[in-house]
Amino acid sequence: MQNTESDDKRVFARFPAQLSMKFIDLILNKEGQAQAKDISAKGIGFLADKQLEPFTPLEIWVEVPDKGAPFYTRGEVVWSEMVASNQYRTGVNLERADLMGMSRILRSLRT
C-alpha cells in the first residue's frame, strides 16, 4: 500500500522523473521494462506492465540521459498496485544510498 504524505517516513526526498529502466526479478530470473516516475537516494517508483510481489529482490538499470552508462542498483519491492489495465505502479526500497549516482541522475533531470 502506498504511503500518504502524513505517514511518509522517507529520509530522502523523491524527485519526479521520466526515465526508462529495466530490471531483473531475482526470484523468477525474468527481465522487465519500466518507466521510472520518481527517484531518491533510497527508492524508485516506477510504472511497469506486470505486478511484482512485495519483498521481491531486483537488479535495476536506469537510463540516465547524460550519454553515460545506465545507473545500476539493487533493491526490494515494497508495494505494487494496478493503476490501469496492465499498468502497475511499484515502489522499491534500494539496498544502499548511492549519493554519487543520484547526483548524476538529478543533474541530468535539471537540464
C-alpha positions in Angstrom: 0.0 0.0 0.0 1.3 3.4 -1.0 2.3 5.9 1.8 0.3 9.0 2.3 2.1 12.3 3.0 1.1 12.2 6.7 2.7 8.8 7.3 5.6 9.1 4.9 8.8 8.3 6.8 11.3 8.6 4.0 14.7 10.1 4.9 15.5 11.2 1.3 13.1 13.3 -0.8 11.9 11.8 -4.0 12.2 13.7 -7.3 9.8 13.4 -10.3 11.5 11.6 -13.2 10.7 10.2 -16.6 13.5 7.7 -17.1 13.5 4.4 -18.9 14.7 1.5 -16.9 15.0 -2.3 -17.0 15.0 -4.7 -14.1 15.5 -8.4 -13.3 13.3 -10.1 -10.8 15.9 -12.2 -9.0 13.3 -14.8 -7.8 11.8 -15.6 -11.2 15.0 -14.6 -13.1 12.9 -12.6 -15.5 13.7 -9.2 -17.1 11.2 -6.4 -17.3 11.0 -2.9 -18.7 9.6 0.1 -16.8 9.4 3.9 -16.7 10.8 5.5 -13.5 8.3 8.1 -12.2 10.2 9.2 -9.1 13.6 8.6 -7.6 15.6 9.2 -4.5 18.8 8.0 -2.9 17.0 5.1 -1.3 14.0 4.5 -3.6 12.4 4.3 -7.0 8.8 4.5 -8.0 8.1 3.1 -11.5 5.3 2.0 -13.8 5.5 -1.5 -15.3 3.3 -3.9 -17.3 3.3 -6.6 -14.6 2.8 -6.7 -10.9 5.7 -7.5 -8.6 5.2 -9.1 -5.2 6.4 -7.3 -2.1 9.9 -8.5 -0.9 10.9 -9.4 -4.5 14.7 -8.5 -4.9 15.5 -6.6 -8.1 18.6 -5.6 -10.1 17.8 -2.3 -11.7 19.4 -0.3 -14.6 18.1 3.3 -15.0 18.9 5.1 -18.3 20.5 8.4 -17.5 20.2 11.0 -20.3 23.9 12.1 -19.9 25.2 9.6 -22.5 27.0 7.6 -19.7 26.4 4.1 -18.6 23.0 3.2 -17.0 22.8 3.8 -13.3 22.9 0.3 -11.7 21.4 -0.5 -8.3 19.7 -3.3 -6.3 16.5 -3.1 -4.3 13.4 -4.8 -2.9 9.8 -4.3 -3.9 7.8 -2.6 -1.1 4.4 -2.4 -2.8 2.8 -2.7 -6.2 -0.7 -1.8 -7.3 -2.7 -1.8 -10.5 -3.3 1.8 -11.8 -4.7 0.9 -15.2 -5.2 -2.2 -17.3 -1.7 -3.9 -17.5 -0.1 -1.0 -15.7 1.3 -1.3 -12.2 2.8 1.4 -10.0 5.6 -0.1 -7.9 7.7 1.2 -5.1 11.2 -0.1 -4.4 13.5 0.4 -1.5 17.1 0.4 -2.6 19.7 -1.6 -0.8 22.0 1.4 -0.3 22.0 5.1 -0.8 24.3 5.8 -3.8 24.6 9.6 -3.5 27.1 9.9 -6.3 24.8 8.0 -8.7 21.8 10.0 -7.5 23.7 13.3 -8.1 24.3 12.2 -11.7 20.6 11.5 -12.2 19.5 14.7 -10.6 21.9 16.8 -12.7 20.5 15.1 -15.9 16.9 15.8 -14.8 17.7 19.6 -14.3 18.8 20.0 -17.9 
